[in-house]
Amino acid sequence: MKRRIAMSMLAGVTLLASILLGASPAPAAQLPAVPAEFGTDWHDPRTAAPPVPKPSGKSCQVTVAEAQFRDFTPYKGTYTPPEGCGDRWSKVVLRMDGKVKGRQYDRLGHLQVGGVEVFRTSTPEPSPDGIEWSVEKDVTRYSDTFRRSQDVEMLIGNVVDDTYTGVIDVKVTLTFYAGRPAAGTPDRVLTLRDGTLTTPRNSERIVAEVYATGSGGCEEFWYLSAPEPAPYSCKAAGGPYREVQIEVDGQLAGIAAPFPHVWTGGWSNPFLWYVTPGPRAFDVKPIEYDLTPFAGLLNDGRPHRVEVSVVGVPEGQSGWSAPVNVLVRQDAKRAHVTGRLTAHKAGDLANSSTYTPGSEHRVVTEGGHRLAVAGYVDTSHGRVTTTVRRSLANSSAHRWTDGENLDALDATWTDDQSVTVDGRGPARTTRTQRTYTMDGSITIGADDRLRTVLTLGDRAGVVTTERGRRTAWSWLDDTVEGDAAWTLNVPRDQRHAVGTTSERYRLYGSGGCYDRSLTCVQGVLTEDRQGC
């Protein structure tokens, strides 16, 4: 694990049919020859994920941040709303363009506008000759924040010295597309103040989002931690089970499985990620919690304590960041929406990690949790009852040898949620089934040759039903596979590094289909194929 930390020093899925319909195939290109091993340059980083679809018509662009990050000094500036596109937009798209050259670790970064976390990302590791990359994100949900001038803070914590020479140079823009906002766009975007939340008294839907990331020290690799008395370099009394919880006034209000991010130096092998990062590495997605059953409580005009915690983190150990935004839809025809929490049932949290000694040490973990909450609000269009059920499960088998010259993990996380809204018209249920997988191993031979073989999966199915009939559905499968090797304890030009990484990103459903595959070998892009 210490080797892994040295290589990587880093300080619910929403599926829209518009993504499916708006993506266009990548143009065919002549692909270069593949070298026998990595050189001093490689292809600029890219992912197989679809581009953000943009509407036609008038648009306006604003630069939000432009900075070079050399240390842990944040960029601070001022955001001003765009001129010429009104103050209501059909879509808002964030784009970050970055470049870096030399030698540098992967770094974790965030962007806040008016205290609202609108973007969280990690960076690729550069080649000596330099790389450029870009990330796009649909940030329409934060339109309320963008309607006013705001303070801006951006930080990509970095270290530049005689060894680590890479200065991270970024520019972030927002492009606004004039037009009617999409149905469901939040009316207000709130942040916590001293750990408390005060909602508008006419709130009828309340969703909290948490950008939860483990980074730095052992919590960057939380899924590999082992309990006592296991002889492993990262310890946690309860083993690797982690759960992100949110509480309202001390009452459990939401549970979620954290996404097992692998940053671009992860698993001891940056040669896996130089061109193709792991899922969500460049665009960290927030966990979403539907807090609407608590709206009757929250709408009393008083501040309420909202706290986020991560189950399983050893006491006193840092490494997790979990900023909170709260997205609110209001009842325009009523000044005060009343209501009540009608049901709250939390199951016992299950967490068992069993250590078995041997020539191969082994920790087997089984964990899980259930929560069901329900509540109603009395709106101008009648009583609306919201019922939220969520069920988590995690199973993993971790194997290693003395000295950790073999270190292997096979793990699966599931996070199933159903939200039923029953009010005017037929009851509507949206069920989201998330599955995250990690299956890999690190081996170090007698010749100090390190090899990493790893498969990562990010999958989610979403189905909406009314009166028992399916009205919309989508399915996401983002899979990254890699196999890379290099020689330890030698100068950079003697590592003789080789590696093949591929990604297939499939997204299909009632809105259409998107299917793209990428493969890179020794840093050269050898496949860029679009299906469907």
N, C-alpha and C positions, 0 to 999 in steps of 0.2 A: 504493500500500500504506500510506503514512503516513496517508492519509485514513481507511483502513479501521481502522488501529490507533486513531486518535482516536475513532472511533465505538464501539469495543469494547474496554474496558480490563479484561480478566479476569485477575486474578492467575494365550464365544460365546453367542450368543442362545439362551435356553432357552424353548421353546414348550410350554406345558402345555395339555392338553385341558381342564383345569378352567377355564381362562380362557375358552375357547370356550363352555363350558356355563354359566358363571356370569354372563356379561354380560347386561345387560338394556337394552332400548331407552331412549333419552333421551325424556322426555316432549315432546310437541308444544308449541310456544309461539308466540305472536304476535310476529313479528319487526318491529322498528322501521324507520322510513324511513331511507334512506341519505343522509347529507349530501354536499355537492359536494366537500368535502375534509376532512382530519382536523381535529377541533376540540381542545378541552382535555381531553376525556375519551373513553374508549372501553371496549368490552366487557372484562370481566375475562378474563385468559388462560385458554385451555383447549386440550386436545388431543383427537384422535379416538381415542386408545388406549383399550382396554377397562378398566373398573374392576377392581380385584382382587376376585375372588369370595370371599365370606366364608361359612364353614360356619354352620349353625344351632347352637343350643345355647348353653351358658354361655360368657361372655367376660369378660375383665378388662382394664382400661385403665390404663396408666402414662404419666405425662408424663416425657419424657426430657430435653427442653431447652425453655426459654422465654427468649428474649433479643431485644434490639434491637442490631443491628450498625451502628455508626457509624464504626468504624475497623478496624484489624487485630488487635484484642484478642479472643482466643477466649473463648467461653463455656465455663466449667468447672463441672461439677456431679457428682452421684453418682446412679447408677441403682440402684434396688432392685427385685428381682423382684416380680411381682404376688402378691397374697394371694387365695386362694379358687379358683384355677384350676390348682392342682398345679404340677408342674415338668416336665410333658411336654405338648406342645401340638400340635394337628392343624394349626394355622396361626398365624403371627405376622405382623401387618400394620403397617407403619410409615406414618404420615401426617404430612406437614408442611403446615401452614397458614401462609401468608405474606401480608403487606400492606405497601405502600409508596406514598408520594405525593410529588409534587414533580418534581425532575429528578435522574436518576441513571443511571449506566452499568449494563450487565449485570455481574454478579459471579459468581464461582465459589465454591462452598461444599462442605464435607464434614462428616460426623458420624462420630465414632469412639466406640465403647463398649468399654471394656477394651482399647483399642489396636486394635480391629478396625474397619476401615472398613465401615460398614453402609449408607452412603448418600452419594452425590455428586451435586451438582446445580448448575445455573446459575439465575440469576434473570431475570425479565422486566424490561424498562425501564418505569417508571411513567408515568402521565399526571399532569398538574398536579393533577387532582382526586382521584387515588388509585385503586389497583387492589388486588384480593385474588385469591389463587390457592391451589391445593392440589395436592399430589402424593402418590400412594399407591404403596407398594412392598411386595411379598411378601418378607419377611426371615426366613422360617421356617428357612432354611439356617443362620442364626446362633443357633439355639436354645441350643446349648451355652454361648455367651457370656452369654445372657440368664438363665441359671439361677443366677447369682451376682451379688452387689453388685459394681458396677464404676465406675471413673472414666469420666466423659463429657467429651468435648471436641467442640465445634462451632465452626466458623468460616466466616463469609461475609465475606471481606475487603472493606472499603468505605471510601469517603472522603466525608465530609460537611463542606461549607464554605459560603461565601456563594453559590456557583454550583450546586454539586451538593448538593441539600438532602434527598434521599431517605434516610430512616432505614429499614433493612430489619428488619421486626418479624416474628418467626417463633415458632411453637410446634410441637414435634414430640412425637407420642405413639406408643406401641406398644399394639396391642390383641391380646390372647392368647386363643385359642379352645381350650378344654379338649378333650382327646381324644387318641387314639393318633397318634403321629407318622407321617407318610407314609413309605412305603418309600423308602430312599435318603437320608433326612435324615442329614447328617453327625453322627458321634458327638463329634468334636472340631473346634474352630475355633482355628487357631494363627496367630501372627504371627511375623515374623522378629525375632531379637534380635541386634543388631550385625551384621546381614546374614547370619545363620546360622539354620538350621532344625533342630530336634530333634523327630523324630516319635515317637509311641508305638511300641514294638517290635512290637506286633501289628497295625500298620496294613496293611490289605489293599487299600484304594483311597485315592489321594492326588490331590487336584485343587487347583491353585493358581489364584487369580483376581487379576487386576491391573486396577485402576481407572486406565487410562492416558489422560491428557488433555494436549493441547498448549494452552497459553494464555500470554498475555503476549508482547509483541514479535512477531517474525516467525513463531515456532513456533505461534502461534494460527492462522496461515494457511499452515502448512507445505506444503500441496498446491499453493501458488502460487509457491514459491521457485524461483529460477532460478540456473543455474551461471554462472561466468565464461565468456566476456566479456559475457554478456547485460546490457544496461543496464536492470536492474529493481531496485526498491527493497528487495526481500528476496532475499538471496543464500544459496546453499548449494552447496558444491563438487560434491556428487553430485546436485543437483537436488531434486525434491520427493519422491522415493521414501523412505518411512518404513516401518520394520518393528519390532515390539516383540518382543524375544527374552528368553527366560528360560534361565539356565544353572544347572546343579547341579555344584558342585565344578569349575567351569571348562568343563564339557561342555555343548554346546547341547542343551537339553531341550525347547524349544518355540518356535514362531514364530507370529506372527499379524499381520494387517493392522490398524492402528489405525482406529477409526471416524472419518471426517472430520466431526467436530462443527462445526456453525455455531451460534454463540451468538446471543443476541437483539439484538446490535448489529452482527452480521456482514454482510459484503459491502456495507459503507458505508451500510446502509439499515435502521435499526430499524423503519421503517414496514412492513416485511415481517412483522415478528415480534411486534408489540405484542399481538396476540390469539392467533395461532397460531404456536408456536415450531417450529424445525426438529426433525427426529427426534432423540430421546434428549437434547434440551437440558435438560429438567427432571429426567430420570432417567437418569444416566450408567450404562451397563451395563458390568460388568467383562469383560475378556477371560479366558477359561477355558483352562487348560492341564492335560491329563490327565498327571500325573507317575507314574501307577501302574507303568509299566515300570521306574522307578527305586526302587520300594519296597524291593526286596531290599537295595539299597545304603543307603537312608535309615534302615532299621530296625535299624541296628547300635548304636543308643543314643548315638551321638556326634553333635555338631553338624556340619552340612554347610553349606557356603557356597551361598547362593541369590542370584543377581544378575539384575536386570532392566535392559536397556538398549534404547535406541531408535536403530536404524540410520539414518544420514542426517543427524542433527543436527550442525550445524557444531561443531567442537571448541571447548570453552570456552563455548558458548552455552547458556543455561538456557531454561526454558520448558515442560518436561515434568514431570508428576507421575505416579508409578507405584507407589502403595502396594500391598502384597501381603498377601492372606489365604491360608491353606492349610486346606482342608477335608478331613477324614480320616474314613473309616469303618474300624472296628476289628473284629477277629475275637474275639468274646466268649469263645470256647472255647479260645483258644491265647494264651499269654503272649508268644510270640515267633514272628512270621511271617518265614520266611526266603525268599530268592528271588535272582534274578540278572537283570541286563540282558543280553539275548541278541542284540540287533541294534541298530545305530545307523548310519544312513546319511543324511548331510546333503549335499544338492546344492550346487553353486556358486551363490552369490547373483548374480543378474543385475540390472544396473542401468545403463541407458544413457539419458542426457539429451542431446539434440542441439539446439543453438541455431542458428537460421537468421535472419540479419538481413534487414531490409527495411522498407518503409513500415509493415508490421505485423510486429513481431518475433514469433518463434515458438520455443517449446521443446516438443519431442516427447519423452516419457519412456516407456520400457518397462522394467519390473522384475518380479522374481519370485524365488521360493525354494521348495525342497522339503525335507522332513524326514520320516524314517520311523524309529520306535523300537519295540522290542518287549522284553518281559520277563515273567517269571513270578513268582508267589508260591505257596508251599506252605502252604495254609490247612487248617483243621480239616475243611473239606468238599472237600479235594482240591487238586490243582494248577490254578491259574488263570493263563492267559496273556493278556496285554493287548498289542495292537498298535495303535499310533497313527500315522496318516499325515496329513500336512498339506501343502497346496500353496497358494502365494500368487501372485497376479499383479496388476499395476497397469499401466494404460495411460492416458496423458493428453496432451492438446494444449492448450497455453497460448498465447494470442495477446494482444498489447497494442501500443499505439502510443506514440510519444514523449509524455512527460508522463502516460502511463497514463490518458488520457481515454477510451480503450477498454481494457478489461481483461476477458478472457474465458477460460473454462476448460471443457473437456469431458473428464471423467475417470471411470474405472471401476476399482474394486478388487474382486477375488474372493478368498475365503478358504475353501477346501474342506478338510474334515477327516473322516476316518473312524476310528472306534474299534471294534475287534473284541475281544470278551471271550469266551474259549474255556475253559470249565471244566466244572463239573457241568451236564449238560444240553446242548442244542444251542448252537453258537456264535452269538453275537448281534452284529450289526454295526449301528452307528448312524452314518449319514452326514449331515453338516451342510454345506450349500452356502450361503455368505453372499455377497451382492453389494451393494456400495455404489456409488451413482452421484451425480455432481454435474455439472450442465450449466447454465452461466449466464454473464452478461455485465454489466459496469458500463459505462455511457457517460455522458460529461459534454458537453453541448452548449455552443455559443457563449454561450448565455444563462445559463450556470452551472446548468443543469437536469440533475440527476443522476438516472439511471434504472437500476434493477437488475431484471433478469429472471432467475429462477433456479428450477431444478427439482432437488430432492434425493430420493434413493431409498434405502430401507433394506429389503433383501429377504433372506429366509432360508428354505430348505427343509430339513426334517428327515425322514429315512426310517429306520426300524428294520426289519431283516430277520432272520429265523431260517430256516435251511435254504433260503435263497434266496427265501423268501416274505415279503412285506411284512406286518408285524404292527402297525405304527403309522406315521402320517405327519402332517405339518403344513406349512403354507405361510404365510409372512408377507410382506405387501407394504405398506409405509408410505411414501406418496409425498406430498411437500409441493411445491406450485407457487406462485410469487409474482411479481408485477409491481408495482413501486412507484417513485414519482418524487417529488423535492422539490428546492427551489432552495437552492443553497449560498450561504454568505457573506451572509446576510440575517438579521434578527431572527427569532426563533422564529415569531412571528405572521404572518410574510411568506413562509414556506416553501411555502405552497400545496401541501401534501403530499397525495398520493393513493396508494392501494394496494389491491390485491386479492390475498389469499392463500387457498389452499384446501388441505385435507389429506384424503386418503382412506386409511383404515387397514383392511386386510383380513387376516383371520386365519382360516384354515379347514383342515380335515383330518379325520382319523378321529374326532376328538372333537366336531365340530360346525362352526359358522360364525359369524363376527362380521364385520360390514361397516358402517363408519360414515364419513360424509363431512361436513366442515365447510367453510364459506366465509365469509370476512369481507371487507367492502368499507369503506374509510375507517374501520376500527375497529369497524364494526357487523356483528354476526353475522347473515348473510342466509340461511344454510343450516345445518341440523343434521339430517341424514337418516340413518336406520338401514336397512340392507338385509338381505340373506339372506331 
